[in-house]
Amino acid sequence: MSKRKFKFPTAFTILFVIMIIAVGLTWIIPAGSYAKLTYNQGDNTFVIHSYKQPDQTLPATQESLKDLNVNIDVTSFTSGKIRKPIAIPGSYRRVEQNPKGILDITESMVYGTIEAADIMVFIFVLGGMIGVINKTGAFAAGLSALAQRTKGREFSIVFIVCVLMAIGGTMCGIEEEAVAFYPILAPVFIALGYDAIITVGAIFLASSMGTAFSTINPFSVVIASNAAGIPFTEGIVFRAIGLVIGSAAVITYLYFYAKKIKANPESSLVWEDRHKFLETYQETNHGDIPPFSLRRKIILALFCIAFPIMIWGVMVGGWWFPTMAASFLTITIIIMFISKLTEEEIVSSFTEGASSLVGVSLIIGLARGVNIVLEQGMVSDTILATLSDMVAHMPASVFIIGQLFVFIILGLFVPSSSGLAVLSMPIMAPLADTVGIPRDIVVSAYNWGQYAMLFLAPTGLVLVTLQMLYIPFNKWVRFVLPMIGVLLTVATILLLIQVHMYS
């Protein structure tokens, strides 16, 4: 009798196991909490929230921040640059244990899904848009034209996508928004003879490398610099150098992988798992490929326009997922009117497209549930306090490498870049003063360390991406580990250079 071949668990099972581990940590790790500072715009005051203590109110002045040892310009609060609660240095204290139980597992899954409703709606609208455009035949006609024009230089498309995604990452931290690119670019890469790994590499890997080496990203390096009390331009040259090296490494890595699978498709890491990916994204046409008419060109142009509009909205307009979803829905409605589809065809194609992404949306909610368990269990602040004590008073070179690895660990427990920035920077940045190095080096360590973890952290967007492209987690780990090694090597070298420059 033949043995059943082991199949790596799906994203849902992995998250469920992680949820159980998170619940277990709330029993093991001592509970603790920092006092948190928020700005009340209504009456121009600071409010201090301490665990199970009455809130304290202070005037929103620089003097109040100085008294709290919070070295941040008051305008960062009043202008809205910092909106999330700031951890107050020296305020950590142990609190009574708040362990979670079995019922909390399912409850946190539900509440995590509710918290992720805005992202889920965005994904459903995106899926519906893709469904409608597919029904018009615009994708099939456009892909056929693209395949003919790029014959013999297919990798040029991968190169362009990588560059654009890296730029998007370094400028505005494309993360959840990158989900929008998979349904359109996966069929393109299939038509060019590539696999799911090329798709995830050109989009997720390139954008994440760009975000790791953020230069002006308001959701990571800018907010972290504000929370550290320094201009975000400090250290930008080294981050830009890292961006060039990291992006070049991603493109080179994908080039040799693409060359290998072109020579032998069975050498693809996901060759055994390709069927579902191809079934979902490959444009199959029973009969002739529809002509690339003016109408279909206009439909594809409208679809493409949606993405620079979205990026502009995030960077300049202060958009978040509800506004992005509304902009995509607006363009979808315009496409519906010019498509010449019947009312029944429009409704069915939109609902089928949206329903195809239900599983992806639920994964986002489950990942949020893990974070809820850790927050309610009061263990995240304890981990931060313990790690900050460990690296304090070290020699400068050892200190900054220690900071890098501290942020790798914290990236697992706090996968939000802005959340980790406001939680950790008021605590970690002043430690740089004690070893005689500029605070911008700690900001770089935060950015590079956290994103080294987010390439793998199931609590982040990795499982969402892999679920969309039907890539097993173990195959992804095998593929991405060399790039994590590149990121950490470049980060270590750049950090040590900066330390020795200022020592």
C-alpha positions as CSV (number, residue, x, y, z in Angstrom):
1,M,0.0,0.0,0.0
2,S,1.5,3.4,-1.0
3,K,2.0,6.0,1.6
4,R,0.1,9.2,1.4
5,K,2.4,12.0,0.4
6,F,2.7,14.8,3.0
7,K,1.0,18.0,1.9
8,F,1.9,21.3,3.6
9,P,-1.1,22.8,5.5
10,T,-3.1,25.6,4.0
11,A,-3.0,29.2,5.2
12,F,-6.1,28.7,7.3
13,T,-4.6,25.8,9.2
14,I,-1.3,27.7,9.8
15,L,-3.1,30.7,11.2
16,F,-5.3,28.5,13.4
17,V,-2.1,26.9,14.9
18,I,-0.5,30.3,15.4
19,M,-3.7,31.5,17.1
20,I,-3.4,28.6,19.6
21,I,0.3,29.5,20.2
22,A,-0.7,33.1,20.7
23,V,-3.2,32.1,23.3
24,G,-0.5,29.9,25.0
25,L,1.9,32.9,25.2
26,T,-0.7,34.9,27.1
27,W,-0.3,32.3,29.9
28,I,3.5,32.2,29.8
29,I,4.7,35.7,29.1
30,P,4.1,38.2,32.1
31,A,1.5,40.8,31.3
32,G,2.6,44.4,31.2
33,S,1.7,47.7,29.8
34,Y,3.3,51.1,28.9
35,A,1.2,54.2,29.5
36,K,0.1,55.6,26.1
37,L,-0.1,59.2,25.0
38,T,-2.7,60.4,22.5
39,Y,-3.6,63.8,21.1
40,N,-7.2,65.1,21.4
41,Q,-7.7,67.5,18.6
42,G,-11.1,68.7,19.9
43,D,-9.7,70.5,22.9
44,N,-6.0,70.5,22.0
45,T,-4.8,68.4,24.8
46,F,-2.7,65.3,25.4
47,V,-4.4,62.3,27.1
48,I,-2.4,59.7,29.0
49,H,-4.0,56.3,29.1
50,S,-2.7,53.9,31.8
51,Y,-3.9,50.4,32.4
52,K,-7.0,50.4,34.7
53,Q,-6.2,54.0,35.9
54,P,-8.1,57.2,35.2
55,D,-7.0,59.1,32.1
56,Q,-4.8,62.2,32.7
57,T,-5.1,65.3,30.6
58,L,-2.2,67.7,29.8
59,P,-2.0,70.7,27.6
60,A,-0.7,69.9,24.1
61,T,2.6,71.7,24.4
62,Q,6.3,71.0,23.9
63,E,6.8,71.4,27.6
64,S,4.3,68.6,28.4
65,L,6.2,66.3,26.0
66,K,9.5,67.2,27.6
67,D,8.1,66.4,31.1
68,L,7.2,63.0,29.8
69,N,10.6,62.4,28.2
70,V,8.9,62.2,24.8
71,N,11.4,63.8,22.4
72,I,8.9,64.5,19.6
73,D,8.0,67.9,18.1
74,V,4.5,68.8,19.2
75,T,3.5,69.7,15.6
76,S,3.8,66.0,14.7
77,F,0.7,65.5,16.9
78,T,-1.2,68.6,16.1
79,S,-0.7,68.2,12.3
80,G,-2.0,64.7,12.3
81,K,1.4,63.0,11.3
82,I,1.1,60.9,14.5
83,R,-2.4,59.6,15.1
84,K,-1.8,56.3,17.0
85,P,-1.0,56.1,20.7
86,I,2.6,56.7,21.7
87,A,4.3,54.6,24.3
88,I,5.7,56.8,27.1
89,P,9.4,56.0,28.0
90,G,9.9,54.7,31.5
91,S,6.2,54.0,32.1
92,Y,6.2,50.2,31.7
93,R,4.7,48.3,34.6
94,R,3.6,44.8,35.2
95,V,-0.1,44.2,35.4
96,E,-2.3,41.2,36.4
97,Q,-2.1,38.3,34.0
98,N,-4.9,38.3,31.4
99,P,-4.6,34.9,29.8
100,K,-6.9,34.0,26.9
101,G,-8.8,30.7,26.6
102,I,-10.4,28.4,24.0
103,L,-13.5,30.6,23.5
104,D,-11.2,33.6,22.8
105,I,-9.8,31.8,19.8
106,T,-13.1,31.8,17.8
107,E,-14.1,35.2,19.2
108,S,-10.9,36.9,18.2
109,M,-11.3,35.4,14.7
110,V,-14.7,37.1,14.4
111,Y,-13.5,40.4,15.8
112,G,-10.4,40.3,13.6
113,T,-12.6,39.8,10.6
114,I,-14.7,42.8,11.7
115,E,-11.6,45.0,12.1
116,A,-10.5,44.0,8.6
117,A,-13.8,44.9,7.0
118,D,-12.4,47.9,5.1
119,I,-9.7,45.8,3.5
120,M,-12.1,43.0,2.7
121,V,-14.6,45.3,0.9
122,F,-11.6,46.7,-1.1
123,I,-10.7,43.1,-2.1
124,F,-14.3,42.2,-3.0
125,V,-14.7,45.3,-5.2
126,L,-11.4,44.5,-6.9
127,G,-12.5,40.9,-7.6
128,G,-15.8,42.2,-9.0
129,M,-13.9,44.6,-11.3
130,I,-11.7,41.8,-12.5
131,G,-14.8,39.6,-13.2
132,V,-16.5,42.2,-15.3
133,I,-13.4,43.0,-17.3
134,N,-12.8,39.3,-17.9
135,K,-16.4,39.0,-19.2
136,T,-15.7,41.7,-21.8
137,G,-12.8,39.8,-23.3
138,A,-10.5,42.7,-22.8
139,F,-7.9,40.7,-20.8
140,A,-7.7,37.9,-23.3
141,A,-7.3,40.3,-26.2
142,G,-4.8,42.4,-24.4
143,L,-2.7,39.5,-23.2
144,S,-2.6,38.0,-26.7
145,A,-1.3,41.3,-28.1
146,L,1.3,41.6,-25.2
147,A,2.6,38.1,-25.7
148,Q,3.2,38.8,-29.4
149,R,5.0,42.0,-28.9
150,T,7.3,40.8,-26.1
151,K,8.2,37.5,-27.8
152,G,11.9,36.8,-27.1
153,R,12.2,39.5,-24.4
154,E,9.6,38.4,-21.9
155,F,11.6,39.3,-18.8
156,S,11.4,43.0,-19.7
157,I,7.9,42.9,-18.4
158,V,9.1,41.4,-15.1
159,F,11.8,44.0,-14.9
160,I,9.4,46.9,-15.3
161,V,7.0,45.5,-12.8
162,C,9.8,45.0,-10.2
163,V,11.1,48.6,-10.6
164,L,7.6,50.1,-10.3
165,M,6.7,48.0,-7.3
166,A,10.0,48.8,-5.6
167,I,9.4,52.5,-6.2
168,G,5.9,52.1,-4.8
169,G,7.2,50.4,-1.8
170,T,9.9,53.0,-0.9
171,M,7.5,55.9,-1.6
172,C,4.2,54.8,0.0
173,G,4.7,51.4,1.4
174,I,2.6,49.3,-1.0
175,E,1.5,46.3,1.1
176,E,-2.2,45.5,1.3
177,E,-2.7,47.6,-1.9
178,A,-0.4,45.1,-3.8
179,V,-3.3,42.6,-3.6
180,A,-4.9,44.6,-6.4
181,F,-2.1,43.7,-8.8
182,Y,-2.2,39.9,-8.6
183,P,-5.4,39.2,-10.6
184,I,-4.2,41.3,-13.6
185,L,-0.4,40.4,-13.6
186,A,-0.8,36.7,-13.0
187,P,-2.4,36.1,-16.4
188,V,0.3,38.3,-18.0
189,F,3.1,36.3,-16.5
190,I,1.4,33.0,-17.4
191,A,1.0,34.3,-21.0
192,L,4.8,35.0,-21.0
193,G,5.6,31.5,-19.8
194,Y,6.2,32.1,-16.1
195,D,4.8,30.7,-12.9
196,A,3.3,31.8,-9.6
197,I,6.7,32.4,-8.1
198,I,7.6,35.0,-10.7
199,T,4.2,36.7,-10.0
200,V,4.8,36.8,-6.2
201,G,8.4,37.8,-6.8
202,A,7.7,40.7,-9.1
203,I,4.9,42.1,-6.9
204,F,5.2,41.1,-3.3
205,L,9.0,40.5,-3.1
206,A,9.9,43.7,-5.0
207,S,7.4,45.9,-3.2
208,S,8.5,44.5,0.2
209,M,12.1,45.1,-0.6
210,G,11.2,48.6,-1.6
211,T,9.3,49.1,1.6
212,A,12.1,47.7,3.7
213,F,14.4,50.4,2.3
214,S,11.8,53.1,2.5
215,T,13.0,56.6,1.7
216,I,9.9,58.7,2.0
217,N,7.2,56.2,3.0
218,P,4.8,58.0,5.4
219,F,3.6,54.8,7.0
220,S,7.0,53.6,8.2
221,V,10.1,55.7,8.0
222,V,8.4,59.1,8.2
223,I,6.2,58.2,11.2
224,A,9.1,56.3,12.9
225,S,11.3,59.4,12.5
226,N,8.6,61.6,13.9
227,A,8.2,59.3,16.8
228,A,12.0,59.3,17.3
229,G,12.0,63.1,17.3
230,I,14.1,63.6,14.1
231,P,13.5,64.7,10.5
232,F,12.8,61.7,8.2
233,T,15.5,63.0,5.8
234,E,18.2,61.9,8.3
235,G,19.6,58.7,7.1
236,I,17.8,58.8,3.7
237,V,21.1,58.5,1.7
238,F,21.9,55.1,3.3
239,R,18.3,53.9,2.8
240,A,18.5,54.9,-0.8
241,I,21.7,53.0,-1.3
242,G,20.0,50.0,0.3
243,L,17.0,50.4,-2.0
244,V,19.2,50.2,-5.1
245,I,21.2,47.2,-3.9
246,G,18.1,45.4,-2.7
247,S,16.0,46.0,-5.8
248,A,18.9,44.9,-8.0
249,A,19.2,41.7,-6.0
250,V,15.5,40.9,-6.4
251,I,15.6,41.5,-10.2
252,T,18.8,39.4,-10.6
253,Y,17.3,36.6,-8.5
254,L,14.1,36.6,-10.6
255,Y,16.1,36.8,-13.9
256,F,18.0,33.6,-13.2
257,Y,14.9,31.8,-11.8
258,A,12.9,32.9,-14.9
259,K,15.7,31.7,-17.2
260,K,15.8,28.3,-15.4
261,I,12.0,27.7,-15.8
262,K,12.0,28.8,-19.4
263,A,14.6,26.2,-20.1
264,N,12.8,23.5,-18.1
265,P,9.3,24.3,-16.8
266,E,9.4,21.4,-14.4
267,S,12.2,23.1,-12.5
268,S,9.6,25.5,-11.2
269,L,9.3,25.4,-7.4
270,V,5.5,25.2,-7.7
271,W,5.3,22.8,-10.6
272,E,3.3,20.3,-8.6
273,D,0.9,23.0,-7.4
274,R,0.4,24.8,-10.7
275,H,-3.0,23.4,-11.6
276,K,-5.1,25.6,-9.3
277,F,-3.1,28.7,-10.2
278,L,-3.5,28.1,-13.9
279,E,-7.2,27.2,-13.6
280,T,-7.8,30.5,-11.8
281,Y,-5.7,32.9,-13.8
282,Q,-5.0,31.4,-17.2
283,E,-7.0,33.0,-19.9
284,T,-8.6,30.1,-21.7
285,N,-10.7,30.8,-24.8
286,H,-12.9,28.3,-26.5
287,G,-12.6,29.5,-30.0
288,D,-10.8,32.5,-31.5
289,I,-9.2,35.1,-29.3
290,P,-11.4,38.3,-29.4
291,P,-10.0,41.2,-31.4
292,F,-8.2,43.9,-29.4
293,S,-10.8,46.5,-30.4
294,L,-10.9,50.1,-29.4
295,R,-13.6,49.3,-26.8
296,R,-11.4,46.7,-25.1
297,K,-8.4,49.0,-25.2
298,I,-10.5,51.7,-23.4
299,I,-11.6,49.2,-20.8
300,L,-8.0,48.1,-20.1
301,A,-6.9,51.7,-20.0
302,L,-9.5,52.5,-17.4
303,F,-8.4,49.5,-15.4
304,C,-4.8,50.6,-15.5
305,I,-5.6,54.2,-14.6
306,A,-7.2,52.9,-11.4
307,F,-3.8,52.0,-9.9
308,P,-1.9,55.4,-10.3
309,I,-5.0,57.0,-9.0
310,M,-4.9,54.7,-6.0
311,I,-1.2,55.4,-5.3
312,W,-1.8,59.2,-5.7
313,G,-4.7,59.0,-3.2
314,V,-2.6,57.1,-0.6
315,M,0.4,59.4,-1.0
316,V,-1.2,62.8,-1.4
317,G,-5.0,62.5,-0.7
318,G,-4.8,60.7,2.6
319,W,-7.0,57.9,1.2
320,W,-7.6,54.6,3.0
321,F,-9.3,51.4,1.9
322,P,-12.9,52.7,1.9
323,T,-11.9,55.6,-0.5
324,M,-9.8,53.2,-2.6
325,A,-12.7,50.8,-2.9
326,A,-15.0,53.6,-3.9
327,S,-12.6,54.8,-6.6
328,F,-12.3,51.2,-8.0
329,L,-16.1,50.8,-7.9
330,T,-16.5,54.1,-9.8
331,I,-14.3,52.9,-12.6
332,T,-16.0,49.5,-12.6
333,I,-19.4,51.2,-13.1
334,I,-18.0,53.2,-16.0
335,I,-16.7,50.0,-17.6
336,M,-20.1,48.4,-17.1
337,F,-21.8,51.2,-19.1
338,I,-19.3,50.9,-22.1
339,S,-19.0,47.2,-22.0
340,K,-22.1,46.3,-24.0
341,L,-22.8,43.5,-21.5
342,T,-26.3,42.7,-20.5
343,E,-27.5,43.6,-17.0
344,E,-27.5,39.9,-16.0
345,E,-24.0,39.4,-17.3
346,I,-22.7,42.4,-15.4
347,V,-24.2,41.3,-12.1
348,S,-23.2,37.6,-12.4
349,S,-19.6,38.5,-13.5
350,F,-19.2,41.0,-10.7
351,T,-20.5,38.6,-8.0
352,E,-18.4,35.7,-9.3
353,G,-15.3,37.8,-9.3
354,A,-15.9,39.0,-5.8
355,S,-16.7,35.6,-4.5
356,S,-13.4,34.2,-5.8
357,L,-11.6,36.3,-3.2
358,V,-13.6,35.4,-0.2
359,G,-11.0,33.0,1.1
360,V,-8.2,35.6,0.8
361,S,-10.3,38.2,2.7
362,L,-11.0,35.7,5.5
363,I,-7.3,35.1,6.0
364,I,-6.7,38.9,6.6
365,G,-9.4,38.7,9.3
366,L,-7.9,35.7,10.9
367,A,-4.4,37.3,11.0
368,R,-5.9,40.3,12.7
369,G,-7.4,37.9,15.2
370,V,-3.9,36.8,16.3
371,N,-2.9,40.4,16.9
372,I,-6.1,40.9,19.0
373,V,-5.2,38.0,21.2
374,L,-1.7,39.3,21.9
375,E,-2.9,42.8,22.6
376,Q,-5.7,41.7,24.9
377,G,-3.3,39.3,26.6
378,M,-1.0,42.3,27.4
379,V,2.2,40.6,26.2
380,S,3.3,42.9,23.3
381,D,4.5,45.6,25.7
382,T,6.3,43.1,27.9
383,I,8.2,41.8,24.9
384,L,9.2,45.4,23.9
385,A,10.3,46.3,27.4
386,T,12.4,43.1,27.8
387,L,14.1,43.5,24.4
388,S,14.9,47.2,25.0
389,D,16.5,46.3,28.4
390,M,18.6,43.7,26.7
391,V,20.2,46.0,24.1
392,A,20.7,49.0,26.4
393,H,24.3,50.0,27.4
394,M,25.9,47.8,24.8
395,P,28.9,49.0,22.7
396,A,27.6,50.9,19.7
397,S,28.3,48.3,17.0
398,V,26.8,45.5,19.1
399,F,23.9,47.7,20.1
400,I,22.8,48.5,16.6
401,I,23.0,44.9,15.4
402,G,21.1,44.0,18.5
403,Q,18.5,46.6,17.6
404,L,18.2,45.0,14.1
405,F,17.3,41.6,15.6
406,V,15.0,43.1,18.2
407,F,12.9,44.6,15.4
408,I,13.0,41.2,13.6
409,I,11.3,39.7,16.7
410,L,8.9,42.6,17.2
411,G,7.9,42.4,13.6
412,L,6.3,39.0,14.3
413,F,4.2,40.3,17.2
414,V,3.4,43.8,15.7
415,P,3.2,43.4,11.9
416,S,1.9,46.9,11.4
417,S,4.7,49.2,10.4
418,S,3.1,52.4,11.8
419,G,1.9,50.5,14.9
420,L,5.4,49.3,15.7
421,A,6.9,52.7,15.0
422,V,4.8,54.6,17.5
423,L,5.0,51.7,20.0
424,S,8.8,51.2,19.9
425,M,10.5,54.4,18.7
426,P,9.9,56.5,21.9
427,I,11.5,53.6,23.8
428,M,14.2,52.6,21.4
429,A,15.4,55.9,19.9
430,P,16.6,57.4,23.2
431,L,18.8,54.3,23.7
432,A,20.9,55.6,20.8
433,D,21.8,58.7,22.8
434,T,23.3,56.5,25.5
435,V,25.7,54.8,23.1
436,G,26.5,58.0,21.2
437,I,25.0,57.4,17.8
438,P,22.3,59.3,15.9
439,R,18.7,58.2,16.2
440,D,18.2,57.8,12.5
441,I,20.3,54.7,12.6
442,V,17.8,53.1,15.0
443,V,15.0,54.2,12.6
444,S,16.8,52.3,9.8
445,A,17.3,49.2,12.0
446,Y,13.5,49.3,12.8
447,N,12.7,49.4,9.1
448,W,15.1,46.8,7.9
449,G,14.6,44.4,10.8
450,Q,10.8,44.5,10.8
451,Y,10.6,43.8,7.1
452,A,13.0,41.0,7.2
453,M,10.4,39.3,9.4
454,L,7.4,40.4,7.3
455,F,8.8,38.4,4.4
456,L,7.8,35.4,6.5
457,A,5.5,36.4,9.3
458,P,2.1,34.6,9.0
459,T,0.5,37.5,11.0
460,G,1.4,39.9,8.1
461,L,0.4,39.6,4.4
462,V,2.4,36.6,3.4
463,L,-0.4,34.1,3.8
464,V,-2.9,36.3,2.0
465,T,-0.5,36.5,-1.0
466,L,0.3,32.8,-1.0
467,Q,-3.4,31.9,-0.8
468,M,-4.2,34.1,-3.8
469,L,-1.5,32.4,-5.9
470,Y,-1.9,28.9,-4.5
471,I,1.7,28.7,-3.3
472,P,2.4,26.4,-0.3
473,F,4.1,28.2,2.6
474,N,7.1,25.8,2.6
475,K,7.8,26.5,-1.1
476,W,7.7,30.2,-0.4
477,V,10.1,29.9,2.5
478,R,12.5,28.0,0.3
479,F,12.3,30.7,-2.4
480,V,12.5,33.8,-0.2
481,L,15.2,32.8,2.3
482,P,18.1,33.9,0.0
483,M,16.5,37.4,-0.4
484,I,16.1,37.7,3.4
485,G,19.8,36.9,3.7
486,V,20.5,39.7,1.2
487,L,18.4,42.1,3.1
488,L,20.0,41.3,6.4
489,T,23.5,41.4,5.0
490,V,23.0,44.8,3.3
491,A,21.3,46.1,6.4
492,T,24.1,44.9,8.7
493,I,26.9,46.4,6.5
494,L,25.0,49.8,6.2
495,L,24.3,50.0,9.9
496,L,27.9,49.3,10.9
497,I,29.2,51.8,8.3
498,Q,26.9,54.5,9.9
499,V,28.0,53.6,13.4
500,H,31.7,53.9,12.6
501,M,31.1,57.2,10.7
502,Y,29.6,58.8,13.9
503,S,31.6,57.0,16.6
